[in-house]
Structure formats: C-alpha cells, structure tokens
C-alpha cells in the first residue's frame, strides 16, 4: 500500500490545505457497503504502513502538552495517530472540557496537532479483527453513542474505560485515493464528519453513513512518534 502518512513539517509549511474533494452528501439509507477500491486494514498492515511513512514528531520533542501524569498509558501493540478530515482539512480533537452529556465528543476542529487533544492510540484486537481508538486527551476509548437521539445519535465520544462492540471499528484504506475510513462495529455505519452542523457540535464525528460517498467519510492518518 502507498503510505498516506505525511510529515507535519511539510504540512505546516504549505501555504494552505488543499480544498476538500467535492462529493455527494452522505447516504443514510439501505445496507452499509464499502465502495470499490477500499481494503480492510489489520494490525500488522497499519504498523507496516506507518513504519514506512513519514511522521509527526514526538509531542514531547515539540514542546507541546502531553496527557497529565497517570493518564498516558498506551497499549504495547498500538500506533499513535492523528486523524485529519478530508472534508474540512481539520484534525480531530477530543473535547474533554465539554459538559455532559457531550464530554469527550470527537470534533474535526484543530488546524494543527497541538498536543494530546489530537492524539489517538489505534489498538488492534486480534479476536474481533477491529481497532479500538484511545484518546490521549483523557485516556478513554472512543465509543459510538447508539442510544443517543436526534442529531447526536451515533456520535463518537471518548468516554469508555474498556472496549466492547461500542468501541470497535474496522479500518479501511484506499490506495488510489490515499485515504482512510472507519466503520463502527456497533451499527455497521461509516464515520462521517458533520460539516453542516452548527454550534458546539459542528464538525463532530458520527457513525451514520451507509457508504463512503466522498470527503465526508474520508480521513488522512498521521503517525505521532513517541
């Protein structure tokens, strides 16, 4: 696979991020389906791809903030990543300061990786052939809120201390597009960035699309070296 991992230095020296790819609005009807050209990524695949690609420097080396003492535990078999939305060019952050019930919600709102807020450990689960995402901001696993209602139904939130179906995702890579996609094990939906939302949940990540229709569900992964 061609690596989708780019250096942060190259990213920051660019005059501007490329304009988001034009695409149809996400589909919410019918059975979930993966479009042609997307391949399932396993634990060894992710390690190999990130090992061959360029990376974001260690957060400690850049002087940016790390998790508070006692909250930075990361599983041995994991890759620490930053997740950038193709739709708006922003990095996903954990909103650890949001009030309940949205504490820990994931939003693609950061112009750069400023620290632990934008860091996630991708932990491979061999038995389920899925990944769990642990936020470095609060040391919690990302869950799909299947019991929420309205616009917040199936929103992604870093709030779990353990992993189950709520916290597991299938990771896909498209070599031709050099893009990534996440599918929730809870509801079979693909994660979309809610670009059209307003207010505090604008750019929130939600597992709600029936297929990868375009930039709404596409992400770029950057390895964070520890």
C-alpha positions in Angstrom: 0.0 0.0 0.0 1.1 3.5 -0.6 1.6 5.4 2.6 -0.9 8.1 3.4 1.3 9.5 6.2 2.9 12.9 5.6 5.3 14.9 7.6 3.8 17.6 9.9 6.6 19.9 8.9 5.6 19.7 5.3 2.0 20.2 6.2 2.7 23.3 8.3 5.0 24.9 5.6 2.4 24.6 2.9 0.6 27.9 2.2 -2.8 26.3 2.6 -4.5 22.9 2.8 -5.9 21.6 -0.4 -9.6 22.3 -1.0 -11.9 19.4 0.1 -12.9 17.0 -2.6 -16.3 17.6 -3.9 -18.7 14.8 -3.1 -22.4 14.0 -2.7 -23.9 14.2 0.7 -23.6 11.0 2.8 -26.2 8.3 2.4 -28.2 7.1 5.4 -30.5 4.6 3.8 -30.0 0.9 2.8 -27.4 -1.6 3.9 -23.9 -0.4 4.7 -21.5 -1.2 1.8 -17.8 -0.5 1.1 -17.1 1.1 -2.3 -14.7 -0.4 -4.8 -11.0 0.3 -4.1 -11.2 0.1 -0.3 -9.3 -2.6 1.6 -9.6 -3.7 5.2 -6.5 -2.8 7.3 -5.3 -5.2 10.0 -2.9 -4.5 12.9 0.2 -5.6 11.1 -0.8 -3.6 8.0 -1.2 -0.4 10.0 2.2 -0.9 11.7 3.9 -1.6 8.3 2.3 1.4 6.6 3.1 3.8 9.5 6.6 2.3 9.8 7.4 3.2 6.2 5.8 6.6 6.2 7.0 10.0 7.4 5.6 11.1 10.8 4.6 13.9 13.1 7.4 14.4 15.6 7.0 13.3 19.1 4.7 15.7 21.0 7.2 15.8 23.9 10.0 16.7 21.4 8.0 19.6 20.0 7.3 21.0 23.5 3.5 20.5 23.1 1.4 19.3 26.0 1.1 15.6 26.8 -1.6 13.9 28.9 -1.5 14.6 32.7 0.5 12.2 34.8 -1.2 8.8 35.2 -3.3 9.2 32.0 -0.9 8.5 29.2 -0.9 4.7 29.2 -0.9 3.2 25.7 -1.1 -0.5 24.8 2.1 -2.0 23.6 0.5 -3.2 20.3 -0.8 0.1 19.1 0.0 3.0 16.8 -0.4 6.6 18.0 -2.1 8.6 15.3 -3.7 12.0 14.4 -6.9 11.9 12.3 -7.5 14.6 9.7 -10.8 15.1 8.0 -10.6 15.4 4.2 -13.8 17.4 4.2 -12.5 20.4 6.1 -8.8 19.7 6.5 -9.0 19.9 10.3 -7.5 17.4 12.8 -9.9 15.5 15.1 -9.8 16.6 18.8 -11.3 15.2 21.9 -13.5 17.8 23.6 -12.6 16.8 27.2 -13.9 20.1 28.6 -17.4 19.8 27.1 -20.2 19.5 29.6 -22.2 16.2 30.0 -23.6 14.5 28.0 -21.1 15.5 25.3 -17.9 15.3 27.4 -15.2 13.8 25.2 -17.0 14.2 21.9 -14.7 14.0 18.8 -14.6 17.0 16.5 -12.5 17.8 13.4 -11.7 21.3 14.5 -7.9 21.8 15.0 -5.7 23.4 12.4 -2.7 21.5 13.7 -1.7 18.9 16.2 -1.3 20.9 19.4 -0.9 18.1 21.8 -2.8 15.2 23.4 -6.1 16.6 22.3 -5.5 15.4 18.7 -3.7 12.1 19.6 -5.3 8.6 19.4 -3.8 5.2 20.1 -5.1 2.7 17.5 -5.2 -0.6 19.4 -5.6 -3.8 17.4 -7.9 -6.6 18.6 -7.0 -9.9 17.0 -10.1 -11.7 18.2 -12.5 -9.3 16.6 -10.2 -8.1 13.8 -11.0 -4.5 14.7 -9.4 -1.4 16.2 -10.2 0.5 19.3 -9.3 4.2 19.5 -8.0 5.5 22.8 -7.8 9.3 23.2 -4.6 10.7 24.7 -6.5 13.7 26.0 -8.4 11.7 28.7 -7.2 8.1 28.3 -10.7 6.9 27.4 -11.8 4.7 24.5 -13.9 6.2 21.7 -17.5 4.9 21.7 -20.3 5.2 19.3 -23.3 6.6 21.2 -26.0 4.3 19.8 -28.5 5.3 22.5 -28.3 9.0 21.9 -31.2 10.5 19.9 -31.6 13.2 17.2 -28.5 14.7 15.7 -26.3 13.3 18.4 -27.3 9.6 17.8 -24.2 7.5 17.0 -21.9 10.4 17.8 -18.3 9.4 18.6 -17.2 10.2 22.2 -14.1 9.3 24.2 -15.7 8.1 27.4 -15.1 4.3 27.9 -12.6 2.7 30.2 -12.8 -0.7 28.4 -13.7 -1.9 25.0 -16.7 -3.8 23.5 -18.7 -3.5 20.4 -19.5 0.1 21.1 -15.7 0.9 20.9 -14.6 -1.1 18.0 -14.0 -0.1 14.4 -13.0 -1.6 11.1 -10.3 0.4 9.4 -10.2 0.7 5.6 -7.6 2.2 3.3 -7.9 3.2 -0.4 -4.5 3.1 -2.1 -5.6 5.0 -5.2 -7.1 7.9 -3.1 -4.5 7.5 -0.3 -7.4 7.9 2.2 -8.8 6.1 5.2 -12.3 5.3 6.5 -13.7 3.9 9.8 -16.7 1.6 10.1 -18.4 1.1 13.5 -18.8 -2.4 14.8 -21.9 -1.3 16.7 -24.1 -0.3 13.9 -22.1 -1.0 10.7 -22.1 2.6 9.7 -19.2 4.6 8.4 -17.9 7.6 10.4 -18.7 10.9 8.8 -17.6 14.5 9.8 -20.7 16.6 10.3 -19.6 19.7 8.3 -23.1 21.1 8.1 -23.8 21.0 11.9 -23.8 24.3 13.7 -22.8 25.3 17.3 -20.7 23.3 19.6 -21.2 20.1 17.6 -20.1 21.5 14.3 -17.5 19.1 12.7 -18.5 16.3 15.1 -17.7 12.7 14.1 -20.7 10.4 13.8 -21.1 6.8 12.6 -24.1 7.3 10.3 -23.2 6.8 6.6 -24.2 3.7 4.6 -21.2 4.0 2.4 -18.1 6.1 1.7 -19.6 8.7 -0.6 -16.6 11.1 -0.6 -14.8 13.5 1.6 -17.4 13.3 4.4 -16.2 9.9 5.4 -12.6 10.1 4.3 -9.6 10.8 6.6 -5.8 11.1 6.5 -3.8 9.4 9.2 -0.6 10.8 10.6 1.7 8.8 12.9 2.8 10.5 16.1 6.2 9.2 17.1 6.6 8.7 20.8 
